[in-house]
């Protein structure tokens, strides 16, 4: 298994485990903070799902070797996993799946508009604005989620 693929699977397991293992009582103030943190995490995940989806489509449509098809498939799979986890986190705080999908579609539209505007180095700009933060999120999402849930040992 390749390192990125393993990291993605670990992220999914970590987030799913943290969502299941939450304790059961909370004060109103910390509950609101936790909800806000989880909402922000879900929002970042849906944005990254859009980024990985767009990136996979760009790579798939590029001319080149069959290796690109496999790379595009892995990136698309990462985006799908990120979307599923974004929905899981959002559902945990009472948000509907549709809200996450709307966030993803809005992020995707903004990204496509940026690329279609064809500013100089648009792909490099996209990587700086979305790629780096999304790569970081892949590595940090499980620990961020665990911190949000464990904060004061309380539930939301």
N, C-alpha and C positions, 0 to 999 in steps of 0.2 A: 504494500500500500504506500502511496506517495505521501510525503510530509503534509502537503496542503490538504489532501483528502483525509488523512488521519486527523489533522487539526479541525477540519469541518465536522467530522464525526464526534470528536471529543467535545466540541462546542455544543452540538445538538444534545449529547448526553448530559453535559453539565447544566445546560439551561433547563432541560426537561426535569432533571433531578431536583434542581433548586425550586422549580415551580411546584413540584409535588410535596416537598419537605418543608413547607412554611409553617411556623407556629401559629397559635390561634388568638391572640389578644393584642389590642393596640389602642393607644391614645389617639384622639382626633388629629392633633398637630403632626405627629410622626406618621400617621396614616396618610395624611395629605402629602407630606414630603415623599413618602415612599411611592405613592401613586404618581406623583409628578416625575420622580426618577424613572419609574417603570414606563411611563408614557414616553418620556424622552428616549429611553433605550429602544422601545418599540418603534418610535419614529425613525431613529438612526438605522435600525435594522431594515425597515421598509425602504428607506432611501438607498441603502446598500443593495437590497434585493433588486431595485430598479437599475442601479449601476451595473451589477453583475449580469443582469439580463441584457442590457444594452451592449455591454462589452462582448458578451458571447455572440450576439447577433452581428456585431461588427467583424469579429474574428471569423465567424462562419462564412460571411459574404466576401471575405478577402480572397484574392487569388493565392494559391499556394498549395503546399503539400497536405497530405492527409493528416499529418500531425496537428494541424490547426483545427481540424474537426474534433479531434480528441480533446484538445485544449479548450475549445468552445464548449464541449459537452461538460467538462469538469467545472468550468466557470458558471455555466447555466445551472448545474446541480448545486453549486454553492449558493447561488442566488435563490434558488427554490428553497433550500434549507433555511436560509436567512429569512425568507418570507414566512415560512411555516412558524419559525420561532417568534417572529414579530407578531404574528397572529396569536400565538399561545400567550405571549406576555400581555398583549392588549386584552385578550379575553379574560385574563386573570384579574384585570382591573375594571372589567365590565364594559369594555369597548367591543363593538361588533366587528366581524370580519370585514364588512364593507368599508369601515373607517380606515382600516389598514390598507385595503386595496386602493382607496381614494388617495391616500398619502403616497403610495407607490406610484400610481398613475401621474400624480402631480409632479413628483420628483423626476419621473421618466420624461414627461413633457418638457420640463425645464432643461434636462440634459440634451434632449433632441434639439430643442430650440437653440441651445448653445452651439452644438455641433453644426446645425444647419446654417447658423449665422456665420459659420466658417471664419472665426477670428484666427489670427496667426497662432499656430501651435495649440489649436483647440483640444487635441487629444492629450497633449501634455498638461494643459490647464485642467482638463477633466480628471486626469490622474491625480493632480495636486489637490483638487477640490473634493474628489470623491474616492479615488483609488487608495491613496494612503490612509485616510480615515477608515475606509472599509476594511482594508487589510489589518489595521490595528484592531478594529472591532471584532474581527474573526478571532483574534488572540485574546481579547479582554472581555468579551461579552459574558462568558460564564462567571468570571470573578466579579464583574460589575453587578450582575444579577444577584449573586450570592451576597455581596455586600449590602445591596439594597434590601434584600429580604432579612438579612441577619441584623441590620441596624436596630439596636435596642432590643433585639430578639422578639420583634413584634411582627404581626401580620397586617395586612391591609384589608 
